[in-house]
Amino acid sequence: MSYPRQAQSNLSMALAEDRLGVPSVLFFVMSAATPLTVVAGVVTTGFAATGLIGIPLAFLVIGVLLGLFSVGYVAMARHVVNAGAFYAYISQGLSRPLGVGCSWVAVVAYSSLQVGLYGLIGSAAAPLLSDWFGVDVKWWVIALVAWAIVGALGVQQVDLNGKVLAVLLVTEVAVIVLFSLADLGNPAGGTVTFDTLAPGNLFGDGLGALLAIGVLGFIGFECSVVFSEEARDPKRTVCTATYLSVALIAGLYAFASWAMSVATGPENVVGRSQAEGPETVFNLAGAHLGAWAVDLGHALLVTSVLAAMISFHNTTARYMFALGRERVLPSALGRTSNRTGSPVVGSIIQSVVGLVVIVAYASGGWDPVLQLFFWGGAIGGMGILALITLTSVAVLVFFGRNPYDEPAWRRAVAPAMASIALVAVLVLVIDNFATLLAVAEDSPLRWGVPIFYAVTILAGVVWGLVLRARRPEIYATIGLGARSVTVTAASGAHEATMGGR
């Protein structure tokens, strides 16, 4: 594909093509899901906060739901290739102004997920340095080191990032499997039980919170489409990576949480989770394998968080790039490095945001775990879930207008089923949002965050309408991705020929 002459300089207007195969995209996706962090934190929080023992089955149910969503999601990816996935799909499926509003939500949500992890990595690594080396380091010092690593990788080739994530993720998953097998090898009472997989244990007063907590553990699976412009054979790569990621994440979470319940005993898993929190996983590993397993688990929790930060940093930068390329945001964001093909301007901006947040929290003395990690994760997760829900509806509408050659299952049945289920889950998340934030029901954050997202979407819609009225040549390219460059160039040439009329 050729681009306008002005784009051929130090910076270009295209991401590097043909860089990522299925494994690399899968590493980005699963790293964003932070498997060890979910197993240690989300699983135990689910048991502790809801009092229900059905969380292993809940992960499987959520996996089926997101698998349904993925049917239409990857089908649309075959017809709309754009690094700004949600933005492009909602723009092309529902409306351009709504797409602009949702793109702003995507940038805020992914940025919240990424910067929130700085609080966790600092708090998780500081005790290790103290125990192992006798060095007392403030959490924000560690966060700054992680920030420098993530920022440096963010402006490098995307495949280099993929290789780093491959090493971190494979090690992380291997340890989860090792710990889970050790749990199964040491069942409470000497008997392996399947009680937590029984459907009856999924239902109860805490079901809404359980599903809300569980679905946020999958956030990141949708990132596969964000890397479609850099993938080899995008249609096959994105489809395969998306389905594999949902299946592997659901299976890994269900297996690990079931194994944990076997080791504690189904009747004790809630009490242990309430008493020990995320340390439940590591305490069980220590009891079954020895102290070395505890140290290894804690170390890999840190690398798990680092991997997720790298993945979310790249995702956020690519959303900014997509918006800049189409001039919905300043065009400088739509530039990539000729040397690395990375969205360098968006990456630098995301690094600046991270630095500002770390400095602000360090200066203010705010809690890096509750007020940065938990809040950042819950706020970002809600935004992404809302976008997934709207995207599912957009897929349904898009194929309703343009069936192409897609079978009814891909273009209508699966998207319709997914949309209904996702709306229900989103309502549950909003209803249980105080639990996700670990704040009181009357906290201003309880409704402040949903209202903030609603205002953000409204502001984006207004900006989209302004573009339609004042900059129709830009408005026409919204959601077109790489084609927006050639469309804009053609539009400019046409205006010059017509004397600017």
N, C-alpha and C positions, 0 to 999 in steps of 0.2 A: 504494500500500500504506500502511495506517495503522499507527502505532506507539503504544505506551503513552504516556499523558499525561506521565509523568515524564521521558520522553526529549526532550520539546519544551522546550528551554532553550538556553543557550549552546552546548551540545553535543547532538548527536543520536545515534541508534544506526543510522544508515544512511549509506552512501557516496553521493556525488553520482551520480544516474542520468543516462543519456543524454548523457554528456560526450565519449565517445571513439568515433571511427569506425575503420574498418580501418587507415588510414594511421597514426593515433596509436598504436594497439595495436602495430602493426608496428614503429614507432620504439622503443617501450619494449622490445620483445622483442630486436630486432637490436642495440640499444645495449647491452643486458646481455651479448650475445655478444662485444662488443668486437672488431669485425672487424680493425681495424688492429693491435691488440695480438696477436691470434691469428696474423695473417699474418706479423708481424715476429718474434714470440716463439715461439708454438706450432709453426708450420711449421718454422722453423729448428731448434728443439729436437727435433722429430720426426726430421728428417734426421740431426742430429748424434748423438742418443742411440741411435738404432736402427741406423744404417748402411744403412737401406733407402731406396730412391728412390721407392717406390710411394705416398707420402703423398697425392698428388692423387687417386689412385683410392680411397684409404682414406676420404677425405672424402665421396666419392660413395657408397661402400658404407654409411658411417654415416648419410648423408642418407636413403638408402632405408630403413634400419632405423628411424630416428626417424620417417620418414614412415609406416611401418607402425604404430608406436606411436600416432601422432597420429590414426589412423583411429578407434580405440576411444576415445581421449582426448577428442576433440571430440564424438564421439557421446554420451558420458556427460555432456559439458558441456551438452547440450540438455535433460538431465533433472535435473541437479544444478548449480545456479548458486550459486557460493560463492567469495568472495575467497580462502579458504584451500583452494586447489584440491586438492593432494595429501591434505591432512588430511580434507577432505570426501569425496573419492573412496574413500580407504582405509577411512574410517569406515563409509560406506554400502555398500561392496563386500565388505570382509572382516570387520572388527569395530570397534566404537566404541573399546574400550581400545587396540587397535593403532593406530587413527587418532590418538588422543591422543599416543601415543608418537612416532608419525611427525611429528606437528605440532611437537613439540619439536625433532626433528631438522631440520625445515624452517627453523625460526627460527634455529637455530645455524648451519646451512649457508649460508643466504642472508646472514646477518650476517657470517660469515667471509669470504664472497666480497666483500662490500661494504667491510669495514674493511681487508681485505688490499690493496685498491687504493690506500689512502692511502700505503702504502709505495712503490708504483710511481709515483704521480703526483709525489711529492716528489723521488724520485730521477731521474725523467725530465725534470722542469722545471728543477731546479737548474743543470745544465750549460748549458742554454739561456740562462738569465738571466746566467750568468757570461760566456758567449761573446758574447752580443748587447749586453749593457749593462754588463759589467764588475762586476756585483753578485754577491757571494758570499752565498748564502742557504742556511741549513740545510734539509734535506729536510722536517723537521717543521714549519717555518714555512709552507712551501708547502702541506703537508698540512692545516694549520689553516685556511688561506685556502679551500682546496677544501671542507673540512669545513663552514665557515660558509655557503658557497654552497649546498651540498647540503642542509644543515639548513634554510636559509631557504626553498628551493624545496619541501622535503618537506611543509611545512604550508600550501602554496598549492594552488590548484585543480589537479587532475590534468591538465586540458587545457593549462594553462600549462607544466607539466613536459613534456608531449608536444610543444609547440611548440619548446621549447629543444632537446629531443632531435632533433627533425626537422632543425634547422639543423646541429647537430653531426654527425649520422649521414650526411646527404646529402653533406656536404663530405668526410667520412672515406671513404665508399665511392667517391666520385668520384676521390679521390687513389689509392686502391688500384687502380682500373681504369686510371688514367693510368700509374701505375708499371708495371703488368702489360703494357699495350700497348707501353710503351717497351722492356720486356724482350723482347717478341716481335719488335719491330722491330730488335733488335740480337742475334740468336741467335749463340751460340758456334759458331765454324766456318762461319758464314754459312748454316746450315741449321736450320730449325725441326724439332725431333724430338718424337716422341710416346712415347718410351721409358718415361717415368714413369707413363704411363697403361696400360702393358701389365700384364695380370693377373699374370704371372710375377714381376714386381718387387714385388708386394705381400707375398709370402711369404718367410719367413726366420726366423732366431732372434729377431729383434726385433719380430715381428708383434704379440705381446701388448702390448708397450709402445707400439707405433705406434697400435694401436686405442685403447688407454687414453688416450694423449695426444690423439688426434684427437677422441674423443667428448667430452672435457672442453671442447674448443673450441666445442661447440654449446650448452653450458650457458647457459640464458637463454631458449631457444626456448619452453620450457614455461610461461613467465610470462604468456602470452596469457590463460589462463583466470583468472589472479589478478585481471585487470581486467574480468571478465565483468559484474560488478554495475554498473560504470560505463560500459559500452559501449552504443552504440546498436544495437538489434536484436542482443542478445548471441549468439543462436544462429548467425546468419550471420557476425557480426563475428569471433567467436572462431575459428570454423572456417576462414574465409578467411585471417585473420592467421596462424594456426598453420601451415597448409600453405605459405603464401607464405614465411614466415620460414625453415622448414626447407629449402625449395627454393632460396631466395636465398642462405642461409648456405652450404649445400653447394656450390652453383655458384660463389660468390665465392671460397671457400677453395680449391676444386679448380683454378679458373682461375688464381688468383694463384700457387699453389705450382707448377703446371705451367709458367707463364710464367717463374718464377724458375729452374726447372731448364733451360729453354731458353736463358736468358741465360748461365748458368754452364756449361752442358753437363751432361747427365745424369751423366756420369762424375765431375764435379767438384763437384756440388751438396752432397754430404755433407762433403767437405773444406772447402769455403767456409763452410758452416754451422758446422762445428766450430771453425774459425779465427776467424770474425767474429761468430758468434752473431746476435742480432737486428739488428745493424748491416748484415748482408748485404743486406737489402731496401733500406736507405737508400744503401749504397755503390753498388749497382747503379743506383739512380735517379740518383745524383750523376754516375756515369760516362756515363749515357745522356742526361740532361737538364740537368745542371749543378748547381752548389752550391746554387742556390735550392731545388731539389727536396729536397735533404737537409734544409734548414732547415724547409721546409714539412712534410715527413714527420714530423720530430721534434715540431713544434708540434702537428700533428694527432694524434700519439700521445698527447700530454697531454690534448687535448680528448676523445679516444676514451675514455680512462680516466675523465675527469670524467663523460661521458655514462653510462658503465656504473655509476658510483657513484650517480648520480641514479636510474637504473632499479632497481638492487638495493635502494637505500634505500626506495623506494616499495613494492617487493615485500615486504620484511621488515616494514614498518609494517602492510601489509594482512594479513599472516599474524597478527600480534599482534592486530589489530582483530578478525579472524574468531574467534580464541580467546577474546578478551575479551567479545565480543557473546554468545557461547554460555556464558560464565562458566566455561570450562575453565581460564582464567587470570583474574586479577582483572578485574572488570567495567569498571573505569576504562579498560582498553585498548580496550573496545568502543565508545568514544565518538568521534564525528567533529565537526568544526567546522560549525556551521550556515552560516557565511559561505562556507567553501571546500569543504565536503564531504570534507575530507581526514581521515585517521585521526591526529589531532593528537597524542594521547598516545603511540601507538606510534611515531610519527615522532620525537618528542622523546626517547623512550627509546633509539631507535637512534642518535640524535645523541650522546647521553650515552655509549653504548658506544664509538662512534668516537672521542670525545674521550679517554676513559680509555685506549684502546689507543694512540693517538698519543702521549700523555703518557708512558705506561709505556715504550714503545719508545725515545722520545727520552731519557728519564731513564736507561734501562738501557744505552743505547748499542748496541742490537741492530741487526742488518743489516735495513734496511727492504725490500730486494729479496728476499733469500733467506728470511729468517725471518718476514717479514710478507706480502709479495706471493705468493711461491711457496708457502709453507706455507698461507696463508689460502686461496689459490685451489685447491690440491690437496685440502685438508681439506673445503672447501665443495663442491667438485665431486664428491668421493666421496659425500658425503651426498645431494646432489641425484640422482646416478645411482642410488643405492640406492632413493630415493623413486620415481623414474621406473619402476624395475623392479617395485616393490611395487604401484604404481598400475596398471601394465599387467595384473598378476594380478587386482587388485581390479576392473578394468573387466570382465574375463572372468567373474568370479564374479557381479558385479552383474547383467550381462545374462543370465547363466545362470538367475538367479532371476526377473528381470523383463525379458523379451525386448522388451517394448513393440512397436513396429512396425519396429524396426531390422532390416535385412537381415542374413543370416548373416555376410557379409563383415565388417561393422562390429562386430557384437556377439560374434563367436566366432573366425573364421578369422584376421583380422589381429591381434587381441589375443593369440591363442595363439602365432602365429609371432613376434610382437614379444617376448612374455614369455620364450620359449626363448632368443632371441638376446640379449636384455638380461641375462639371468642369466649367459650365457657372457661377455659383455663386463664385467659387474661382477666376475666371478671374475678376469678378466684384469687389471682395474684394481687389485684387492686384491693380486694376485700381483706386480704391477709398481709397487706404491705407493712403494717406496723411490726408484725412478727419478723418479717424479712429484714427490717431495719434494726430490730432489737430495741425498739422505742415503745413508749406508752401509746395507747390507742388515741389519746388526746394530743399527741405531739403534732406540732405544725407540719412536720415532714410527712405525716400520714397522708394528707391530701395535697400538701404543697408540691410534691414531686409530680403526681399526675397532672395537676393544674399547670405546672411549669412546662411539661411536655405539650399539653394542649395549646398553650400560648405560643410555644416554639413552632408548632405546626401551623398555627394561624398566621404568625409572622411570615413564615416561608410561603404560605399561600398568597398572602398580600404581595410579597416580592415577586412571585411568579406572575401575578396579574399585572404588576407594574411592567415587567419585562414584556408581557404580551402587548401592552398598550404602547410602550415607548421603544422597545428594542425587539421588534418581531423577528429579526434575523437570528437573534440569540434564542428567543422563545421557541423557534422552529427546530432547534437542535437539541432541546432538552431530552435527555434519555437516549440519545443516539450513540453515545460512546465514541469510538475512534472515527466513526462516520461523521461526527459533528464537525471535525476539522475540515474535511473536504466539502461538506455542505456549506459551512461558513465561507470558505474560500470561493465556492461557486456563487454564493449569494453576493459576495463583495464584487466579483467580476461582473455579475449581472447589473448591479447598481451602477458600476462605472460605465458600462455600455449604455445604460439608459439615462446617463447624465445625473444619476443620484436621485431620480424621481421615486 
